[in-house]
């Protein structure tokens, strides 16, 4: 679809001129679309896994 920049008429794909007002249609390419920059993902700080040493149960 090529929308006319002058009148907004919806022209068929590949149309070079607006079928309504005759204005030159500018083919909008998707190359100039700004890339959505994802927000910096903060890495989840995982605490160092300290081996849990079982306390000696010999305390009597
Ligand atoms: Zn037009």
PDB file of the backbone (N, CA, C, O) and the ligand in Angstrom, with CONECT records:
HET     ZN  A 101       1
ATOM      1  N   UNK A   1       0.841  -1.185   0.000  1.00  0.00           N
ATOM      2  CA  UNK A   1       0.000   0.000   0.000  1.00  0.00           C
ATOM      3  C   UNK A   1       0.886   1.250   0.000  1.00  0.00           C
ATOM      4  O   UNK A   1       1.884   1.337   0.716  1.00  0.00           O
ATOM      5  N   UNK A   2       0.487   2.193  -0.817  1.00  0.00           N
ATOM      6  CA  UNK A   2       1.209   3.455  -0.860  1.00  0.00           C
ATOM      7  C   UNK A   2       0.223   4.579  -0.579  1.00  0.00           C
ATOM      8  O   UNK A   2      -0.669   4.868  -1.377  1.00  0.00           O
ATOM      9  N   UNK A   3       0.404   5.184   0.543  1.00  0.00           N
ATOM     10  CA  UNK A   3      -0.498   6.260   0.904  1.00  0.00           C
ATOM     11  C   UNK A   3       0.024   7.575   0.362  1.00  0.00           C
ATOM     12  O   UNK A   3       1.213   7.882   0.451  1.00  0.00           O
ATOM     13  N   UNK A   4      -0.887   8.335  -0.197  1.00  0.00           N
ATOM     14  CA  UNK A   4      -0.497   9.619  -0.748  1.00  0.00           C
ATOM     15  C   UNK A   4      -0.140  10.586   0.381  1.00  0.00           C
ATOM     16  O   UNK A   4      -0.864  10.708   1.369  1.00  0.00           O
ATOM     17  N   UNK A   5       0.986  11.263   0.211  1.00  0.00           N
ATOM     18  CA  UNK A   5       1.411  12.200   1.239  1.00  0.00           C
ATOM     19  C   UNK A   5       0.644  13.506   1.157  1.00  0.00           C
ATOM     20  O   UNK A   5       0.690  14.327   2.074  1.00  0.00           O
ATOM     21  N   UNK A   6      -0.048  13.688   0.071  1.00  0.00           N
ATOM     22  CA  UNK A   6      -0.792  14.934  -0.118  1.00  0.00           C
ATOM     23  C   UNK A   6      -2.209  14.824   0.422  1.00  0.00           C
ATOM     24  O   UNK A   6      -2.657  15.651   1.216  1.00  0.00           O
ATOM     25  N   UNK A   7      -2.893  13.800  -0.021  1.00  0.00           N
ATOM     26  CA  UNK A   7      -4.302  13.679   0.357  1.00  0.00           C
ATOM     27  C   UNK A   7      -4.571  12.446   1.205  1.00  0.00           C
ATOM     28  O   UNK A   7      -5.653  12.283   1.769  1.00  0.00           O
ATOM     29  N   UNK A   8      -3.566  11.581   1.286  1.00  0.00           N
ATOM     30  CA  UNK A   8      -3.755  10.403   2.114  1.00  0.00           C
ATOM     31  C   UNK A   8      -4.520   9.301   1.415  1.00  0.00           C
ATOM     32  O   UNK A   8      -4.963   8.339   2.043  1.00  0.00           O
ATOM     33  N   UNK A   9      -4.670   9.447   0.117  1.00  0.00           N
ATOM     34  CA  UNK A   9      -5.390   8.427  -0.636  1.00  0.00           C
ATOM     35  C   UNK A   9      -4.600   7.134  -0.645  1.00  0.00           C
ATOM     36  O   UNK A   9      -3.380   7.133  -0.810  1.00  0.00           O
ATOM     37  N   UNK A  10      -5.303   6.053  -0.466  1.00  0.00           N
ATOM     38  CA  UNK A  10      -4.632   4.758  -0.438  1.00  0.00           C
ATOM     39  C   UNK A  10      -4.518   4.211  -1.839  1.00  0.00           C
ATOM     40  O   UNK A  10      -5.504   3.785  -2.441  1.00  0.00           O
ATOM     41  N   UNK A  11      -3.309   4.229  -2.348  1.00  0.00           N
ATOM     42  CA  UNK A  11      -3.081   3.763  -3.710  1.00  0.00           C
ATOM     43  C   UNK A  11      -2.602   2.324  -3.700  1.00  0.00           C
ATOM     44  O   UNK A  11      -2.022   1.857  -2.720  1.00  0.00           O
ATOM     45  N   UNK A  12      -2.846   1.630  -4.790  1.00  0.00           N
ATOM     46  CA  UNK A  12      -2.408   0.236  -4.872  1.00  0.00           C
ATOM     47  C   UNK A  12      -0.897   0.139  -4.843  1.00  0.00           C
ATOM     48  O   UNK A  12      -0.188   1.103  -5.132  1.00  0.00           O
ATOM     49  N   UNK A  13      -0.416  -1.049  -4.486  1.00  0.00           N
ATOM     50  CA  UNK A  13       1.003  -1.270  -4.386  1.00  0.00           C
ATOM     51  C   UNK A  13       1.673  -1.046  -5.740  1.00  0.00           C
ATOM     52  O   UNK A  13       1.201  -1.534  -6.766  1.00  0.00           O
ATOM     53  N   UNK A  14       2.773  -0.306  -5.727  1.00  0.00           N
ATOM     54  CA  UNK A  14       3.512  -0.076  -6.962  1.00  0.00           C
ATOM     55  C   UNK A  14       3.088   1.178  -7.689  1.00  0.00           C
ATOM     56  O   UNK A  14       3.691   1.542  -8.699  1.00  0.00           O
ATOM     57  N   UNK A  15       2.065   1.843  -7.195  1.00  0.00           N
ATOM     58  CA  UNK A  15       1.608   3.060  -7.850  1.00  0.00           C
ATOM     59  C   UNK A  15       2.638   4.170  -7.659  1.00  0.00           C
ATOM     60  O   UNK A  15       3.152   4.373  -6.559  1.00  0.00           O
ATOM     61  N   UNK A  16       2.927   4.873  -8.726  1.00  0.00           N
ATOM     62  CA  UNK A  16       3.928   5.938  -8.644  1.00  0.00           C
ATOM     63  C   UNK A  16       3.274   7.296  -8.443  1.00  0.00           C
ATOM     64  O   UNK A  16       3.888   8.244  -7.952  1.00  0.00           O
ATOM     65  N   UNK A  17       2.023   7.355  -8.834  1.00  0.00           N
ATOM     66  CA  UNK A  17       1.301   8.612  -8.685  1.00  0.00           C
ATOM     67  C   UNK A  17      -0.018   8.359  -7.979  1.00  0.00           C
ATOM     68  O   UNK A  17      -0.631   7.302  -8.126  1.00  0.00           O
ATOM     69  N   UNK A  18      -0.430   9.323  -7.230  1.00  0.00           N
ATOM     70  CA  UNK A  18      -1.682   9.190  -6.499  1.00  0.00           C
ATOM     71  C   UNK A  18      -2.850   9.139  -7.477  1.00  0.00           C
ATOM     72  O   UNK A  18      -2.942   9.942  -8.405  1.00  0.00           O
ATOM     73  N   UNK A  19      -3.728   8.185  -7.248  1.00  0.00           N
ATOM     74  CA  UNK A  19      -4.872   8.053  -8.132  1.00  0.00           C
ATOM     75  C   UNK A  19      -5.939   9.080  -7.833  1.00  0.00           C
ATOM     76  O   UNK A  19      -6.917   9.202  -8.570  1.00  0.00           O
ATOM     77  N   UNK A  20      -5.760   9.802  -6.777  1.00  0.00           N
ATOM     78  CA  UNK A  20      -6.768  10.777  -6.387  1.00  0.00           C
ATOM     79  C   UNK A  20      -6.365  12.188  -6.786  1.00  0.00           C
ATOM     80  O   UNK A  20      -7.126  12.911  -7.429  1.00  0.00           O
ATOM     81  N   UNK A  21      -5.137  12.570  -6.388  1.00  0.00           N
ATOM     82  CA  UNK A  21      -4.717  13.934  -6.659  1.00  0.00           C
ATOM     83  C   UNK A  21      -3.567  13.993  -7.650  1.00  0.00           C
ATOM     84  O   UNK A  21      -3.230  15.067  -8.150  1.00  0.00           O
ATOM     85  N   UNK A  22      -2.966  12.856  -7.936  1.00  0.00           N
ATOM     86  CA  UNK A  22      -1.912  12.813  -8.931  1.00  0.00           C
ATOM     87  C   UNK A  22      -0.537  13.176  -8.392  1.00  0.00           C
ATOM     88  O   UNK A  22       0.407  13.375  -9.158  1.00  0.00           O
ATOM     89  N   UNK A  23      -0.431  13.259  -7.104  1.00  0.00           N
ATOM     90  CA  UNK A  23       0.864  13.587  -6.518  1.00  0.00           C
ATOM     91  C   UNK A  23       1.800  12.399  -6.628  1.00  0.00           C
ATOM     92  O   UNK A  23       1.368  11.247  -6.683  1.00  0.00           O
ATOM     93  N   UNK A  24       3.088  12.700  -6.660  1.00  0.00           N
ATOM     94  CA  UNK A  24       4.072  11.626  -6.731  1.00  0.00           C
ATOM     95  C   UNK A  24       4.117  10.892  -5.406  1.00  0.00           C
ATOM     96  O   UNK A  24       4.251  11.490  -4.338  1.00  0.00           O
ATOM     97  N   UNK A  25       4.003   9.596  -5.506  1.00  0.00           N
ATOM     98  CA  UNK A  25       4.005   8.794  -4.281  1.00  0.00           C
ATOM     99  C   UNK A  25       5.421   8.444  -3.894  1.00  0.00           C
ATOM    100  O   UNK A  25       6.235   8.050  -4.728  1.00  0.00           O
ATOM    101  N   UNK A  26       5.693   8.591  -2.639  1.00  0.00           N
ATOM    102  CA  UNK A  26       7.003   8.234  -2.123  1.00  0.00           C
ATOM    103  C   UNK A  26       6.910   6.850  -1.511  1.00  0.00           C
ATOM    104  O   UNK A  26       6.173   6.608  -0.555  1.00  0.00           O
ATOM    105  N   UNK A  27       7.674   5.968  -2.091  1.00  0.00           N
ATOM    106  CA  UNK A  27       7.646   4.604  -1.585  1.00  0.00           C
ATOM    107  C   UNK A  27       8.339   4.553  -0.237  1.00  0.00           C
ATOM    108  O   UNK A  27       9.532   4.822  -0.101  1.00  0.00           O
ATOM    109  N   UNK A  28       7.554   4.204   0.725  1.00  0.00           N
ATOM    110  CA  UNK A  28       8.130   4.120   2.059  1.00  0.00           C
ATOM    111  C   UNK A  28       8.802   2.770   2.233  1.00  0.00           C
ATOM    112  O   UNK A  28       8.162   1.719   2.201  1.00  0.00           O
ATOM    113  N   UNK A  29      10.079   2.832   2.414  1.00  0.00           N
ATOM    114  CA  UNK A  29      10.805   1.588   2.629  1.00  0.00           C
ATOM    115  C   UNK A  29      10.958   1.347   4.113  1.00  0.00           C
ATOM    116  O   UNK A  29      10.975   2.271   4.926  1.00  0.00           O
ATOM    117  N   UNK A  30      11.063   0.122   4.424  1.00  0.00           N
ATOM    118  CA  UNK A  30      11.176  -0.230   5.843  1.00  0.00           C
ATOM    119  C   UNK A  30      12.624  -0.213   6.308  1.00  0.00           C
ATOM    120  O   UNK A  30      12.951  -0.647   7.413  1.00  0.00           O
ATOM    121  N   UNK A  31      13.485   0.305   5.427  1.00  0.00           N
ATOM    122  CA  UNK A  31      14.909   0.288   5.805  1.00  0.00           C
ATOM    123  C   UNK A  31      15.247   1.422   6.766  1.00  0.00           C
ATOM    124  O   UNK A  31      16.193   1.350   7.550  1.00  0.00           O
ATOM    125  N   UNK A  32      14.436   2.465   6.671  1.00  0.00           N
ATOM    126  CA  UNK A  32      14.743   3.624   7.503  1.00  0.00           C
ATOM    127  C   UNK A  32      14.031   3.596   8.855  1.00  0.00           C
ATOM    128  O   UNK A  32      14.121   4.527   9.654  1.00  0.00           O
ATOM    129  N   UNK A  33      13.338   2.517   9.070  1.00  0.00           N
ATOM    130  CA  UNK A  33      12.653   2.437  10.355  1.00  0.00           C
ATOM    131  C   UNK A  33      13.666   2.270  11.476  1.00  0.00           C
ATOM    132  O   UNK A  33      14.540   1.405  11.416  1.00  0.00           O
ATOM    133  N   UNK A  34      13.543   3.084  12.469  1.00  0.00           N
ATOM    134  CA  UNK A  34      14.501   3.003  13.574  1.00  0.00           C
ATOM    135  C   UNK A  34      14.401   1.653  14.270  1.00  0.00           C
ATOM    136  O   UNK A  34      13.316   1.145  14.555  1.00  0.00           O
ATOM    137  N   UNK A  35      15.534   1.115  14.522  1.00  0.00           N
ATOM    138  CA  UNK A  35      15.554  -0.181  15.194  1.00  0.00           C
ATOM    139  C   UNK A  35      15.230   0.022  16.661  1.00  0.00           C
ATOM    140  O   UNK A  35      15.814   0.859  17.350  1.00  0.00           O
ATOM    141  N   UNK A  36      14.303  -0.757  17.095  1.00  0.00           N
ATOM    142  CA  UNK A  36      13.943  -0.631  18.503  1.00  0.00           C
ATOM    143  C   UNK A  36      15.080  -1.142  19.372  1.00  0.00           C
ATOM    144  O   UNK A  36      15.398  -2.330  19.417  1.00  0.00           O
ATOM    145  N   UNK A  37      15.670  -0.181  20.055  1.00  0.00           N
ATOM    146  CA  UNK A  37      16.773  -0.565  20.919  1.00  0.00           C
ATOM    147  C   UNK A  37      16.220  -1.064  22.243  1.00  0.00           C
ATOM    148  O   UNK A  37      15.561  -0.337  22.987  1.00  0.00           O
ATOM    149  N   UNK A  38      16.500  -2.269  22.495  1.00  0.00           N
ATOM    150  CA  UNK A  38      16.015  -2.848  23.743  1.00  0.00           C
ATOM    151  C   UNK A  38      16.740  -2.193  24.910  1.00  0.00           C
ATOM    152  O   UNK A  38      17.937  -1.917  24.837  1.00  0.00           O
ATOM    153  N   UNK A  39      16.010  -1.953  25.968  1.00  0.00           N
ATOM    154  CA  UNK A  39      16.643  -1.356  27.146  1.00  0.00           C
ATOM    155  C   UNK A  39      17.705  -2.296  27.696  1.00  0.00           C
ATOM    156  O   UNK A  39      17.592  -3.519  27.613  1.00  0.00           O
ATOM    157  N   UNK A  40      18.732  -1.689  28.256  1.00  0.00           N
ATOM    158  CA  UNK A  40      19.821  -2.526  28.786  1.00  0.00           C
ATOM    159  C   UNK A  40      19.308  -3.468  29.853  1.00  0.00           C
ATOM    160  O   UNK A  40      18.801  -3.067  30.901  1.00  0.00           O
ATOM    161  N   UNK A  41      19.462  -4.711  29.540  1.00  0.00           N
ATOM    162  CA  UNK A  41      18.970  -5.706  30.488  1.00  0.00           C
ATOM    163  C   UNK A  41      19.945  -5.845  31.637  1.00  0.00           C
ATOM    164  O   UNK A  41      21.110  -6.199  31.458  1.00  0.00           O
ATOM    165  N   UNK A  42      19.443  -5.559  32.804  1.00  0.00           N
ATOM    166  CA  UNK A  42      20.309  -5.683  33.980  1.00  0.00           C
ATOM    167  C   UNK A  42      20.445  -7.155  34.334  1.00  0.00           C
ATOM    168  O   UNK A  42      19.466  -7.847  34.614  1.00  0.00           O
ATOM    169  N   UNK A  43      21.670  -7.599  34.313  1.00  0.00           N
ATOM    170  CA  UNK A  43      21.874  -9.017  34.641  1.00  0.00           C
ATOM    171  C   UNK A  43      21.493  -9.302  36.082  1.00  0.00           C
ATOM    172  O   UNK A  43      21.849  -8.572  37.008  1.00  0.00           O
ATOM    173  N   UNK A  44      20.776 -10.363  36.230  1.00  0.00           N
ATOM    174  CA  UNK A  44      20.353 -10.720  37.589  1.00  0.00           C
ATOM    175  C   UNK A  44      21.560 -11.235  38.365  1.00  0.00           C
ATOM    176  O   UNK A  44      22.164 -12.255  38.033  1.00  0.00           O
ATOM    177  N   UNK A  45      21.880 -10.484  39.407  1.00  0.00           N
ATOM    178  CA  UNK A  45      23.055 -10.891  40.176  1.00  0.00           C
ATOM    179  C   UNK A  45      22.717 -12.093  41.049  1.00  0.00           C
ATOM    180  O   UNK A  45      21.989 -12.006  42.038  1.00  0.00           O
ATOM    181  N   UNK A  46      23.273 -13.191  40.636  1.00  0.00           N
ATOM    182  CA  UNK A  46      23.036 -14.402  41.427  1.00  0.00           C
ATOM    183  C   UNK A  46      24.096 -14.480  42.514  1.00  0.00           C
ATOM    184  O   UNK A  46      25.289 -14.392  42.223  1.00  0.00           O
ATOM    185  N   UNK A  47      23.684 -14.641  43.739  1.00  0.00           N
ATOM    186  CA  UNK A  47      24.650 -14.741  44.835  1.00  0.00           C
ATOM    187  C   UNK A  47      25.497 -15.985  44.668  1.00  0.00           C
ATOM    188  O   UNK A  47      25.020 -17.021  44.206  1.00  0.00           O
ATOM    189  N   UNK A  48      26.750 -15.873  45.045  1.00  0.00           N
ATOM    190  CA  UNK A  48      27.634 -17.049  44.915  1.00  0.00           C
ATOM    191  C   UNK A  48      27.098 -18.197  45.748  1.00  0.00           C
ATOM    192  O   UNK A  48      26.816 -18.076  46.940  1.00  0.00           O
ATOM    193  N   UNK A  49      26.976 -19.293  45.069  1.00  0.00           N
ATOM    194  CA  UNK A  49      26.406 -20.450  45.765  1.00  0.00           C
ATOM    195  C   UNK A  49      27.442 -21.036  46.706  1.00  0.00           C
ATOM    196  O   UNK A  49      28.358 -21.749  46.296  1.00  0.00           O
ATOM    197  N   UNK A  50      27.268 -20.715  47.980  1.00  0.00           N
ATOM    198  CA  UNK A  50      28.191 -21.279  48.972  1.00  0.00           C
ATOM    199  C   UNK A  50      27.689 -22.644  49.403  1.00  0.00           C
ATOM    200  O   UNK A  50      26.534 -22.799  49.798  1.00  0.00           O
ATOM    201  N   UNK A  51      28.552 -23.612  49.325  1.00  0.00           N
ATOM    202  CA  UNK A  51      28.129 -24.962  49.728  1.00  0.00           C
ATOM    203  C   UNK A  51      27.747 -24.967  51.196  1.00  0.00           C
ATOM    204  O   UNK A  51      28.541 -24.644  52.080  1.00  0.00           O
ATOM    205  N   UNK A  52      26.510 -25.342  51.415  1.00  0.00           N
ATOM    206  CA  UNK A  52      26.055 -25.368  52.803  1.00  0.00           C
ATOM    207  C   UNK A  52      26.645 -26.586  53.491  1.00  0.00           C
ATOM    208  O   UNK A  52      26.320 -27.731  53.179  1.00  0.00           O
ATOM    209  N   UNK A  53      27.527 -26.294  54.441  1.00  0.00           N
ATOM    210  CA  UNK A  53      28.141 -27.418  55.153  1.00  0.00           C
ATOM    211  C   UNK A  53      27.235 -27.831  56.324  1.00  0.00           C
ATOM    212  O   UNK A  53      26.875 -27.035  57.191  1.00  0.00           O
ATOM    213  N   UNK A  54      26.913 -29.050  56.293  1.00  0.00           N
ATOM    214  CA  UNK A  54      26.037 -29.538  57.369  1.00  0.00           C
ATOM    215  C   UNK A  54      26.775 -29.428  58.699  1.00  0.00           C
ATOM    216  O   UNK A  54      27.902 -29.905  58.831  1.00  0.00           O
ATOM    217  N   UNK A  55      26.136 -28.800  59.682  1.00  0.00           N
ATOM    218  CA  UNK A  55      26.785 -28.653  60.996  1.00  0.00           C
ATOM    219  C   UNK A  55      26.939 -30.017  61.659  1.00  0.00           C
ATOM    220  O   UNK A  55      26.080 -30.891  61.542  1.00  0.00           O
ATOM    221  N   UNK A  56      28.019 -30.162  62.332  1.00  0.00           N
ATOM    222  CA  UNK A  56      28.236 -31.473  62.992  1.00  0.00           C
ATOM    223  C   UNK A  56      27.181 -31.733  64.035  1.00  0.00           C
ATOM    224  O   UNK A  56      26.922 -30.902  64.906  1.00  0.00           O
ATOM    225  N   UNK A  57      26.594 -32.861  63.940  1.00  0.00           N
ATOM    226  CA  UNK A  57      25.518 -33.211  64.886  1.00  0.00           C
ATOM    227  C   UNK A  57      26.048 -33.994  66.061  1.00  0.00           C
ATOM    228  O   UNK A  57      25.313 -34.723  66.728  1.00  0.00           O
ATOM    229  N   UNK A  58      27.343 -33.834  66.305  1.00  0.00           N
ATOM    230  CA  UNK A  58      27.924 -34.626  67.388  1.00  0.00           C
ATOM    231  C   UNK A  58      27.890 -33.867  68.695  1.00  0.00           C
ATOM    232  O   UNK A  58      28.506 -34.277  69.678  1.00  0.00           O
ATOM    233  N   UNK A  59      27.165 -32.754  68.704  1.00  0.00           N
ATOM    234  CA  UNK A  59      27.173 -31.943  69.926  1.00  0.00           C
ATOM    235  C   UNK A  59      26.244 -32.542  70.942  1.00  0.00           C
ATOM    236  O   UNK A  59      25.024 -32.398  70.860  1.00  0.00           O
ATOM    237  N   UNK A  60      26.807 -33.184  71.858  1.00  0.00           N
ATOM    238  CA  UNK A  60      25.973 -33.771  72.921  1.00  0.00           C
ATOM    239  C   UNK A  60      26.500 -33.332  74.258  1.00  0.00           C
ATOM    240  O   UNK A  60      25.949 -33.708  75.292  1.00  0.00           O
TER     241      UNK A  60
HETATM  242 ZN    ZN A 101      -3.163  12.088  -3.336  1.00  0.00          ZN
END
